Amino acid sequence: MNKIFNEEELIILANISKQYNYIARDLSNNLFVFKDKPHKGRVSWVGFGGKFVNIKIFDDVFKEIKFEDEEPIRIDDYVNRR
């Protein structure tokens, strides 16, 4: 856990469906959530056999999340979801 999210971002994370566990950004700056832990490819994070969704509406927030990150962000490391 080494990212610092603002209050708005934490609220968004807390309200992402519990079926999604990870969030990551691709090389084109698109933001995605993943059910299973994705693996970093050449231009995007790849979710093998699991669900993933582009959450384009939030591309302009979560500036702390970058494609260059070594690991995807595990949502529950930052918020408690109900």
N, C-alpha and C positions, 0 to 999 in steps of 0.2 A: 504494500500500500504506500505509494509514494506520490500520488496525484493529489492536487488540491482543487476541489470543486467548490464553486460558489453556491449560495443557498438555492438559487433557481435550478441549477444543475442537479443538486442533491434531491430536490423535489421531483424533478423529471425521472431520475434514476429510481427513486422510491416507488414511482407509479408505473414502471415498466412491468409488464406481465411476468409473473414468476416462471413462466415457461422459458423465458430467455435469461441466460446466466452471464453472458459476456457481452461487452461492447468494444468495438474497434473501428478504426478509420482506414480506408484504403488509400492508395497513392493519389487518387483523384479527389481526395478530401471528402468522400462520401462516408457517412456514418452507418454502421450496421450493428444489430444485436443478434446474438447466436444462442441457440439452445445448448449446444455442446461446445467445448473449448476448441476454437479454430486454430489452424496452423498458418503461419505467415508464408504467403507465396511471393512471387516476384512483384506483383502490383496490387495484391489484395490479400485479405485473410480468408482462408478457405475452411468452411465448415463441412467436414466429411459426414455424410449420412444424417445430418441433423438440420433442424430448421434454422433459417436466418432471414432477417428482414432488413431492408434498407429503411432507415428512419430519416429520410431526407429533410423532413421538416426541422430537424435539429442539427443540420450540417453547420450552422453558424454559431452554435454553442459548443461546449466541451472542447475548447481550444487546447486543453491539456492532453487530449487524446490525439496522438499523431501516428501516422503509418510507421514511423521510425521506432516506435515502442517495441521493446523486446518481447513483451507478452501482451495478450489482450487484457482488458480490464474486467476483473470479476466483480460484477455489480454488488453482490452481497458483502464484499469487503468494505464497501463504503456506506451502505444504507441497510436498514431493516425493512424488508417488504412484508406486507400482510398477506 
